[in-house]
Amino acid sequence: MIQLTIPDIAMALGLMAIAIGLSAWQKLGLEWQLLIATVRTIVQLIFIGYVLSIVFATKQPWLVIGILAVMLTVASVVARNRISKKIPRLLPLVWGSILTSTVLSISYTNLLVIRPDSWYEPQYLIPLVGIVLGNAMNAAAIAGERLVSTINSSPVEIETFLSLGATPQQAVTKYRKDAVRAALIPTLNSMMVIGIVTLPGILTGQLLTGVNPLDAVAYQMLIMFLLAFANLVTSLLVTYSLCRQFFNQDAQLQRW
């Protein structure tokens, strides 16, 4: 593996300098955002690099769980903010949905596929949970935002179903299915063209570090299956919880 030194990283920053220059030249107004994104990328990755070095060296389960809890909470807050800030008790619902899908998918992977020496092995647990959380966050945000906007824009149709004797879940089942499908589109699109049109970042990163291509491909397959399952479960749980928030005890529609 070719080690990247500080001068190499400084040279790589030239790409962002060129991007900022292009934005200024084309008057896109993205210069400040690109600069902030660059600084945050550097600071956050250096910070997590040192943290993971300590975690990998100590291998303490409480430290691993603490890091994962912080990652889960941040992902839940971001997803909640993208869905809505008006719906009450939405954060714990999103948090619980992402936690459930992550625990199910990672438990299956650890117990039946990877089978590490200990369940909290940071070398496997933290990277896998990290990529699951990131994708589950996006799935929750897409499904939740789609469902909320659709329900809020279709009160007459929903109330018509209710007046004809439909249950709240029956009245919004079409909107819920559409929201789940929308959340799975990015994952399914990636799976359809992976290896032909795109090489995912994880696969590329492993290849750059000298991993055997077949070993890298095997792990990439595992990750894609893991993400498809986790995203589907997250979308189902988030949309189910959201549907319940839109109706009171008398099965009357509430708009948020």
N, C-alpha and C positions, 0 to 999 in steps of 0.2 A: 504494500500500500504506500502511495506517495503521501507523506505527511505534509499538511498545510501549515506553514509558519505564519507568524504575525505579518511579515511583509506580503505574503501571498494573500492573506485576508484583506490587507489594505489595498492591494491591487484589485481584488474582487469588488471592493467598494466603488471602484471606478465605474462599474455598471450602474450603480445607483446615482452616481454623479452625472452620468450621461443621461439617465432617465429624468432626473430633475432638470437638466439643461433642455431636454426635448420638451418637457412640460412648459417651461418658461418660454421657449421659442414658439410653441404652438398656442400659448396663452390659455392653457387648460386649467390653471389655478390649482394644480395638484402638488406644487413644489413643497409646501409646508407639510402636507399629509405624507408625501414620500419621505421627507426628512424625518418626521416623527416615527413613521413605520420603521425606517432604517435604524434609528437609535434604539427603539424598543426591541427590535429583533436582536441587536447586539447585546444589550443589557440583559434581556430575559434569557437568552440562550447561554450567556456566560454564567449567569446566576444558576440556572438549572444544571449546567455542566458541573459546577462545583458541588451542588447539592447531591446530584446523582453519584458523583465520585465518592462522597461520604457514605451514602446509602449502600452502594455496591460493596464498599470496603467493610462496613460494619454488619450489614445483613440483619438488622434488627427489625422484627415484624411490626413493632409499634411505630417505627419510623416510616416504614413502607406504607402502612395503613394511613398514617397522618398525611403523607404526601398525596395519596389517592383520594382522601377525603377532601382536601383542598381543591384538587383538580375537579372532582365531582361537583362541588359547590359552585365553583366558578362557571363550569359548563352549564349548570342548571340556571344560574342567574342570567347568563347570556341568552339562553333559549327562552326563558321567561320574558325577558325584555323584548325579544323579537316577536313574541306571540301577542302579549298585551300586559300592560301594567294596571289595568282596571279590574280584571277578574280577581275576586278574593281567593286566597289560599292557593293561588296558582303555583307559586314557587315550590311548596312541599309536594305538590302533585307531580310537577316536572322532575323534581329531585328524586322522588320515589320511583318514577317510571324509568329514568335513566339508570338509577341504581339497580333496579330489578333486572333490566335487560343486560347490564354489564355483569352482574353476578352470575346470571344464568349462562351467558356466553363464555365467560372466562372460566367458570367452574367446569363446564363441559370440555373446554380446550385443555385445561390443566390436568383434569382427571383422565381423559380418554385419548388425548392426542400427544401433547408434549410430555406430560408426566415428569415434571422436575423433581429433584430430591425433596424439596420443601415447597409448600403451596405459596409461600411468600417470597420465593426466589426473585429478587428485584430485577435480575437480568432479563427475565421473561415477563414477570407480572406487570412492571411499570410500563414498558413499551406497549404491551398488548392492551392494557387498560387505557393508556393514553390515546391510542388510535381509536379504540372503541368509543371512548367518551367524546372525542372530537366529532366523530361521525354521528353518534347518537344525538349530540347536541344539535347538529344541523338537521337531522331527521325530525327531531321534536319541534324545532323552530318552523320548518317548512310545513309539516302536518298541522301543527297548532295554528299557525297564522292563516293557512288556507281554510281550515275549519271555522275559525272565528269570523273571518271576513265573509265567508259564504253564508253562515247562519245569520249574521247581522244584516245581510243584504236580501235575505229570503224569509222575512217573518210571516208574510201572508201565506206563502205555500206551506210553511211548517204549521201554522195555526189551523190551516184547512185540514191537514192530516190529523191534527189533534181533535178537531171538531167531529171528524168522521170516526173517531174511536181508536186511533193509533196511539201507541205508547210513545213517550218522548224518544226512546231509542229508535223505534220504528220510523218516527217522523224525520229523523236526521240521519238515518243509516246511509242514504245515498251520499250525503255530504261527507260523512265520515270515511266511506270507502274511497271517495275521490281524493280526500286529503291524504290518506295512507298511500295511495298510488302515487300521488305527487311527491311525497317524501322519498319513495323508493326509486324514482326516476334517475337521480344521479348515480346511485349504486348500480342499478341494472345497466345503465349506459356504460359505466366503467367496465362491468363484467363482460359486456358484449364485445368490446374492442380492446381489452387488455391483451398485451403481447403482440397485437397487430398494428394498432394505431398508437397506443400509449404504453409507456413503461412507468409504473407507479414510482413515487419517490422512494418508498422503502426498498423496492427491488433495485432501483438505480443506486441507492446508497450502499446496499450490500455488494453490488457488483464493483462499485468504486473502491470498496475496502478489501477487495480480493477474495470474496466468498465464491465458492464454486457456483457457476450459473444454475445448475440443476438444484442445488440446495437452496439457493435464493428463490428460485421459482416455486419450490415446494412450500416455503414459508409464505410466499405471496399468495398462493392458492388458499392456504389456511386462513390468512388475513381476510381475503375477499369473502370467503364463506362465513367467517366470523362477523364481518361487518354487515352482510346481508341479513343474517339472523338478528343481530342486535338492533339494526335500524328498523326492521319490521316489528319486532317486539316493542321497541320504544314508541313507534308511531301508533301502534294499536293501543298501548296503555295511555299515552297522552291524549289521544282523541277520545277514548272512552271516558277518561276523567273529565275532559273539557265538556263533553256532551252533558254530563250530570250537572255541571256548573250552570248550564243555560236554562235549567228548569227548577222551579221551586217545589215544595212538598205537594202542592196541588197540581203538579204537572203543567204549570203555566210557563210559557216562554219568557225568559228574561234576556234583555239585550244589554251587552256590555260595550 
